[in-house]
Amino acid sequence: MRAVIVYTLSRLGLFAIALGVLYLLGLRTYALLAVAFLVSGLASYVLLSRQRDAVSTRISSRRDLPEG
Protein backbone atom coordinates (compact mmCIF):
# COMPACT_ATOMS: atom_id res chain seq x y z
CA MET A 1 0.00 0.00 0.00
CA ARG A 2 2.89 2.35 0.74
CA ALA A 3 4.20 2.10 -2.84
CA VAL A 4 0.82 3.14 -4.24
CA ILE A 5 0.61 6.14 -1.92
CA VAL A 6 4.17 7.26 -2.70
CA TYR A 7 3.57 6.97 -6.45
CA THR A 8 0.27 8.85 -6.30
CA LEU A 9 1.69 11.67 -4.18
CA SER A 10 4.71 11.88 -6.49
CA ARG A 11 2.45 12.23 -9.53
CA LEU A 12 0.42 14.93 -7.81
CA GLY A 13 3.61 16.71 -6.80
CA LEU A 14 4.94 16.67 -10.36
CA PHE A 15 1.64 18.05 -11.59
CA ALA A 16 1.74 20.86 -9.03
CA ILE A 17 5.33 21.71 -9.97
CA ALA A 18 4.52 21.73 -13.69
CA LEU A 19 1.45 23.88 -13.04
CA GLY A 20 3.47 26.35 -10.99
CA VAL A 21 6.34 26.59 -13.45
CA LEU A 22 4.04 27.07 -16.44
CA TYR A 23 2.07 29.71 -14.54
CA LEU A 24 5.28 31.58 -13.69
CA LEU A 25 6.36 31.38 -17.32
CA GLY A 26 3.21 33.25 -18.33
CA LEU A 27 0.80 30.52 -19.43
CA ARG A 28 -2.36 31.75 -17.73
CA THR A 29 -5.18 30.33 -19.82
CA TYR A 30 -7.37 27.29 -19.47
CA ALA A 31 -4.84 25.44 -21.59
CA LEU A 32 -2.54 25.63 -18.57
CA LEU A 33 -4.17 22.58 -17.02
CA ALA A 34 -3.88 20.51 -20.20
CA VAL A 35 -0.25 21.46 -20.79
CA ALA A 36 0.64 20.88 -17.13
CA PHE A 37 -1.04 17.48 -17.32
CA LEU A 38 0.99 16.52 -20.39
CA VAL A 39 4.27 17.84 -18.99
CA SER A 40 3.80 16.09 -15.65
CA GLY A 41 2.84 12.87 -17.44
CA LEU A 42 6.02 12.91 -19.49
CA ALA A 43 8.10 13.80 -16.44
CA SER A 44 6.57 11.01 -14.39
CA TYR A 45 7.24 8.52 -17.16
CA VAL A 46 10.94 9.34 -16.95
CA LEU A 47 11.37 10.20 -13.27
CA LEU A 48 9.04 7.74 -11.55
CA SER A 49 9.89 4.47 -13.30
CA ARG A 50 11.18 2.87 -10.09
CA GLN A 51 8.03 3.79 -8.17
CA ARG A 52 5.83 2.62 -11.05
CA ASP A 53 7.61 -0.75 -11.03
CA ALA A 54 7.08 -1.03 -7.27
CA VAL A 55 3.36 -0.33 -7.67
CA SER A 56 3.12 -2.87 -10.47
CA THR A 57 4.86 -5.50 -8.37
CA ARG A 58 2.60 -4.75 -5.41
CA ILE A 59 -0.58 -5.00 -7.49
CA SER A 60 0.47 -8.20 -9.24
CA SER A 61 1.50 -9.85 -5.98
CA ARG A 62 -1.87 -8.99 -4.43
CA ARG A 63 -3.63 -10.32 -7.50
CA ASP A 64 -1.80 -13.65 -7.33
CA LEU A 65 -2.83 -14.35 -3.74
CA PRO A 66 -5.35 -17.16 -3.37
CA GLU A 67 -8.76 -16.12 -2.10
CA GLY A 68 -9.90 -17.49 1.14
Backbone as CSV, one residue per row, in Angstrom:
resi,resn,N_x,N_y,N_z,CA_x,CA_y,CA_z,C_x,C_y,C_z
1,MET,0.821,-1.191,0.000,0.000,0.000,0.000,0.870,1.261,0.000
2,ARG,2.010,1.192,0.666,2.891,2.347,0.744,3.382,2.762,-0.643
3,ALA,3.698,1.792,-1.497,4.199,2.101,-2.836,3.147,2.848,-3.655
4,VAL,1.904,2.479,-3.509,0.822,3.136,-4.242,0.665,4.579,-3.774
5,ILE,0.749,4.795,-2.469,0.606,6.144,-1.922,1.777,7.028,-2.354
6,VAL,2.990,6.491,-2.287,4.171,7.258,-2.695,4.080,7.632,-4.172
7,TYR,3.680,6.702,-5.011,3.570,6.974,-6.447,2.500,8.031,-6.727
8,THR,1.357,7.903,-6.082,0.266,8.850,-6.296,0.659,10.256,-5.846
9,LEU,1.257,10.359,-4.674,1.687,11.666,-4.183,2.793,12.255,-5.055
10,SER,3.660,11.404,-5.588,4.708,11.883,-6.492,4.114,12.427,-7.780
11,ARG,3.117,11.735,-8.319,2.448,12.229,-9.533,1.758,13.559,-9.285
12,LEU,1.078,13.669,-8.147,0.415,14.932,-7.812,1.434,16.052,-7.612
13,GLY,2.560,15.726,-7.000,3.614,16.714,-6.804,4.186,17.197,-8.120
14,LEU,4.436,16.280,-9.041,4.938,16.674,-10.355,3.936,17.547,-11.098
15,PHE,2.666,17.230,-10.953,1.635,18.053,-11.588,1.635,19.458,-10.996
16,ALA,1.734,19.551,-9.684,1.737,20.861,-9.028,2.967,21.675,-9.446
17,ILE,4.110,21.018,-9.539,5.332,21.707,-9.965,5.195,22.194,-11.404
18,ALA,4.701,21.335,-12.286,4.515,21.727,-13.691,3.521,22.874,-13.797
19,LEU,2.461,22.810,-13.037,1.452,23.877,-13.041,2.070,25.193,-12.577
20,GLY,2.835,25.148,-11.509,3.466,26.355,-10.993,4.483,26.947,-11.947
21,VAL,5.315,26.099,-12.523,6.339,26.591,-13.453,5.695,27.199,-14.690
22,LEU,4.709,26.536,-15.247,4.039,27.074,-16.435,3.313,28.378,-16.122
23,TYR,2.741,28.469,-14.939,2.071,29.710,-14.541,3.086,30.853,-14.432
24,LEU,4.237,30.558,-13.830,5.275,31.583,-13.694,5.871,31.992,-15.038
25,LEU,5.840,31.067,-15.998,6.356,31.378,-17.325,5.358,32.171,-18.170
26,GLY,4.156,32.389,-17.641,3.211,33.250,-18.330,2.031,32.543,-18.969
27,LEU,1.936,31.242,-18.859,0.802,30.516,-19.433,-0.354,30.593,-18.441
28,ARG,-1.279,31.520,-18.682,-2.357,31.751,-17.730,-3.724,31.618,-18.386
29,THR,-3.888,30.589,-19.185,-5.183,30.331,-19.817,-5.684,28.983,-19.331
30,TYR,-6.840,28.596,-19.845,-7.371,27.287,-19.472,-6.523,26.145,-20.034
31,ALA,-5.736,26.447,-21.034,-4.843,25.435,-21.592,-3.740,25.076,-20.613
32,LEU,-3.561,25.892,-19.589,-2.544,25.634,-18.570,-2.708,24.257,-17.955
33,LEU,-3.933,23.880,-17.639,-4.173,22.579,-17.021,-3.811,21.438,-17.964
34,ALA,-4.172,21.561,-19.223,-3.880,20.507,-20.196,-2.380,20.375,-20.422
35,VAL,-1.703,21.507,-20.564,-0.251,21.463,-20.792,0.457,20.937,-19.552
36,ALA,0.033,21.365,-18.373,0.636,20.877,-17.133,0.416,19.374,-16.986
37,PHE,-0.757,18.905,-17.373,-1.044,17.476,-17.316,-0.104,16.696,-18.233
38,LEU,0.092,17.192,-19.443,0.987,16.524,-20.390,2.447,16.554,-19.921
39,VAL,2.892,17.707,-19.447,4.272,17.841,-18.986,4.527,16.935,-17.782
40,SER,3.601,16.933,-16.833,3.798,16.092,-15.650,3.720,14.609,-16.008
41,GLY,2.907,14.255,-16.997,2.836,12.868,-17.441,4.142,12.402,-18.059
42,LEU,4.728,13.251,-18.892,6.021,12.908,-19.493,7.118,12.848,-18.435
43,ALA,7.090,13.795,-17.504,8.104,13.804,-16.443,7.973,12.573,-15.555
44,SER,6.756,12.181,-15.239,6.573,11.010,-14.385,6.986,9.730,-15.097
45,TYR,6.810,9.690,-16.397,7.237,8.517,-17.163,8.744,8.313,-17.026
46,VAL,9.476,9.414,-17.030,10.935,9.345,-16.945,11.400,9.238,-15.494
47,LEU,10.853,10.069,-14.628,11.373,10.199,-13.271,10.837,9.164,-12.279
48,LEU,9.675,8.621,-12.532,9.043,7.737,-11.552,8.996,6.278,-11.989
49,SER,9.933,5.858,-12.817,9.890,4.474,-13.300,10.088,3.464,-12.161
50,ARG,10.946,3.790,-11.211,11.179,2.871,-10.093,9.922,2.722,-9.231
51,GLN,9.254,3.846,-8.960,8.028,3.792,-8.169,6.916,3.074,-8.923
52,ARG,6.842,3.288,-10.235,5.828,2.618,-11.045,6.043,1.107,-11.036
53,ASP,7.304,0.672,-11.105,7.608,-0.753,-11.032,7.227,-1.332,-9.671
54,ALA,7.449,-0.571,-8.610,7.082,-1.032,-7.271,5.571,-1.185,-7.141
55,VAL,4.822,-0.243,-7.704,3.356,-0.327,-7.668,2.888,-1.531,-8.481
56,SER,3.489,-1.733,-9.632,3.117,-2.870,-10.474,3.384,-4.189,-9.762
57,THR,4.525,-4.290,-9.111,4.862,-5.505,-8.367,3.873,-5.722,-7.232
58,ARG,3.540,-4.663,-6.527,2.601,-4.753,-5.409,1.223,-5.207,-5.896
59,ILE,0.744,-4.629,-6.981,-0.582,-4.997,-7.487,-0.595,-6.429,-7.997
60,SER,0.451,-6.839,-8.722,0.465,-8.203,-9.243,0.625,-9.226,-8.135
61,SER,1.355,-8.894,-7.080,1.499,-9.847,-5.982,0.191,-9.993,-5.220
62,ARG,-0.558,-8.914,-5.089,-1.873,-8.989,-4.431,-2.864,-9.770,-5.301
63,ARG,-2.719,-9.643,-6.591,-3.629,-10.315,-7.502,-3.399,-11.824,-7.512
64,ASP,-2.151,-12.230,-7.298,-1.804,-13.649,-7.335,-2.106,-14.386,-6.034
65,LEU,-2.511,-13.690,-5.000,-2.827,-14.345,-3.744,-4.112,-15.174,-3.885
66,PRO,-4.125,-16.372,-3.303,-5.354,-17.163,-3.367,-6.423,-16.551,-2.461
67,GLU,-7.661,-16.643,-2.900,-8.762,-16.117,-2.103,-9.082,-17.102,-1.000
68,GLY,-9.538,-16.564,0.099,-9.905,-17.487,1.140,-9.923,-16.891,2.416
